Amino acid sequence: MLHEGEHIMTQRTDELDIKVIRELKKDARRSYREIAERLGVSEGTVYNRVQKLRENGVIKRFILDIDYSLLGYDLTALIGLTVEGGHLTEVEGIIAEEPNVSAVFDVTGDYDAVIVAKFKGRKELNDLVKDILSIPHVLRTHTMIVLNVVKEEHGVEV
């Protein structure tokens, strides 16, 4: 049983790697020198750890944390999707290419997949739902509109 602050480490990841990740999550633009000073290691060590984490696929990319509502994307929708058997991966691949879609998840329960998407208005949402329903093997959708965002993080504390 894990207690607060404990982590399961893979063969490739150790506590220093986790500390480097935590620093990068706070500010991915922080220099390796700043991170090294905060962690009490050399700049070269931080550089090597980041490279290792990237090569192992732990760090996939460095991205911006954008407040999309300030860009006019005030409408967030969760769309439950029911797909005819054996075609889920194919349908998800098509939907994942849509520019307003930020996530596509395989799920258990009443739906086969759940989609997260952001829009500037109802027309864009309506168009996407109609496009999804026109994809072969899509049986139905169930759209839920987000009324209030309490928390929206793209990661968890490590």
C-alpha positions as CSV (number, residue, x, y, z in Angstrom):
1,M,0.0,0.0,0.0
2,L,1.4,3.4,-0.9
3,H,1.3,6.3,1.5
4,E,1.2,10.0,0.7
5,G,4.4,11.0,-1.0
6,E,5.4,7.5,-2.1
7,H,5.6,6.5,-5.7
8,I,5.9,3.3,-7.7
9,M,9.1,3.7,-9.7
10,T,9.8,1.9,-13.0
11,Q,13.2,0.5,-13.8
12,R,13.8,3.6,-15.9
13,T,12.5,6.3,-13.5
14,D,13.9,7.3,-10.1
15,E,13.2,9.9,-7.5
16,L,15.4,12.5,-9.2
17,D,13.5,12.0,-12.5
18,I,10.2,12.7,-10.6
19,K,11.7,15.8,-9.0
20,V,12.8,17.0,-12.5
21,I,9.3,16.3,-13.8
22,R,7.7,18.3,-11.0
23,E,9.9,21.3,-11.7
24,L,9.0,21.1,-15.4
25,K,5.3,20.8,-14.7
26,K,5.5,24.0,-12.7
27,D,7.2,25.9,-15.6
28,A,8.5,24.0,-18.7
29,R,10.3,27.1,-19.8
30,R,12.5,27.1,-16.7
31,S,16.1,26.6,-17.7
32,Y,18.0,23.5,-16.8
33,R,20.3,25.7,-14.7
34,E,17.5,26.9,-12.6
35,I,16.1,23.4,-12.1
36,A,19.6,22.1,-11.2
37,E,20.0,24.8,-8.6
38,R,16.6,24.0,-7.1
39,L,17.4,20.3,-6.9
40,G,21.1,20.6,-5.9
41,V,22.5,18.8,-9.0
42,S,24.5,19.8,-12.0
43,E,22.9,21.3,-15.1
44,G,24.3,18.4,-17.1
45,T,22.5,16.0,-14.9
46,V,19.1,17.7,-15.5
47,Y,19.8,17.8,-19.2
48,N,20.6,14.1,-19.3
49,R,17.5,13.2,-17.2
50,V,15.2,15.2,-19.4
51,Q,16.7,13.6,-22.5
52,K,16.2,10.1,-20.9
53,L,12.6,10.9,-20.0
54,R,11.9,12.1,-23.6
55,E,13.6,9.0,-25.1
56,N,11.6,6.7,-22.8
57,G,8.4,8.5,-23.8
58,V,7.7,9.8,-20.2
59,I,7.9,13.3,-21.5
60,K,6.0,13.4,-24.7
61,R,6.2,17.1,-25.5
62,F,6.3,20.5,-24.0
63,I,2.9,22.3,-24.4
64,L,1.2,25.6,-23.4
65,D,-1.5,25.7,-20.8
66,I,-4.0,27.9,-22.6
67,D,-7.2,29.4,-21.2
68,Y,-9.3,28.7,-24.2
69,S,-12.3,30.7,-22.9
70,L,-10.1,33.8,-23.3
71,L,-9.8,32.9,-27.0
72,G,-13.5,32.7,-27.4
73,Y,-14.0,28.9,-26.8
74,D,-16.7,29.3,-24.1
75,L,-18.5,26.0,-24.8
76,T,-17.1,22.7,-23.7
77,A,-18.9,19.5,-24.5
78,L,-18.6,15.9,-23.4
79,I,-20.0,13.6,-26.1
80,G,-20.8,9.9,-25.2
81,L,-20.6,7.7,-28.3
82,T,-22.1,4.3,-29.1
83,V,-20.5,2.5,-32.0
84,E,-21.4,-0.7,-33.8
85,G,-19.2,-3.6,-32.6
86,G,-15.7,-4.0,-34.0
87,H,-15.5,-0.5,-35.5
88,L,-14.6,1.6,-32.4
89,T,-10.9,2.2,-33.2
90,E,-11.7,3.2,-36.7
91,V,-14.4,5.7,-35.6
92,E,-12.2,7.1,-32.8
93,G,-9.4,7.7,-35.3
94,I,-11.7,9.8,-37.5
95,I,-13.0,11.8,-34.6
96,A,-9.5,12.4,-33.1
97,E,-8.7,14.3,-36.3
98,E,-11.4,16.9,-35.7
99,P,-9.7,20.3,-34.7
100,N,-12.1,21.0,-31.9
101,V,-11.7,17.6,-30.2
102,S,-9.1,17.7,-27.4
103,A,-9.6,14.1,-26.1
104,V,-11.1,10.8,-27.1
105,F,-11.3,8.1,-24.5
106,D,-12.4,4.4,-24.6
107,V,-14.6,3.9,-21.6
108,T,-16.7,1.4,-19.8
109,G,-20.4,1.9,-19.0
110,D,-23.2,3.2,-21.2
111,Y,-20.9,4.5,-24.0
112,D,-18.1,3.0,-26.0
113,A,-16.1,6.3,-26.0
114,V,-16.3,9.8,-24.6
115,I,-15.1,12.8,-26.5
116,V,-14.1,16.2,-25.1
117,A,-14.3,19.2,-27.4
118,K,-14.3,23.0,-27.2
119,F,-16.3,25.4,-29.3
120,K,-16.8,29.1,-29.9
121,G,-20.6,28.6,-30.3
122,R,-23.5,26.2,-30.6
123,K,-23.3,26.0,-34.4
124,E,-19.8,24.5,-34.3
125,L,-21.0,21.9,-31.7
126,N,-24.0,21.1,-33.8
127,D,-21.9,20.7,-36.9
128,L,-19.5,18.3,-35.1
129,V,-22.3,16.2,-33.7
130,K,-23.9,15.9,-37.1
131,D,-20.5,15.0,-38.6
132,I,-20.0,12.3,-36.0
133,L,-23.4,10.9,-36.6
134,S,-22.6,10.6,-40.3
135,I,-19.6,8.4,-39.7
136,P,-20.4,4.8,-40.6
137,H,-21.0,2.5,-37.6
138,V,-21.8,5.4,-35.2
139,L,-25.1,4.4,-33.6
140,R,-25.8,7.4,-31.4
141,T,-24.3,10.2,-29.4
142,H,-25.2,11.8,-26.1
143,T,-24.0,15.4,-25.7
144,M,-23.4,17.0,-22.3
145,I,-22.6,20.7,-22.0
146,V,-20.2,21.8,-19.3
147,L,-21.8,24.5,-17.2
148,N,-18.9,25.3,-15.0
149,V,-15.2,24.2,-15.0
150,V,-14.2,23.4,-11.4
151,K,-10.8,21.9,-12.3
152,E,-9.2,21.3,-15.7
153,E,-5.7,19.9,-15.5
154,H,-3.9,17.9,-18.1
155,G,-2.0,15.7,-15.7
156,V,-1.8,14.6,-12.1
157,E,0.7,15.2,-9.3
158,V,3.6,12.8,-9.4
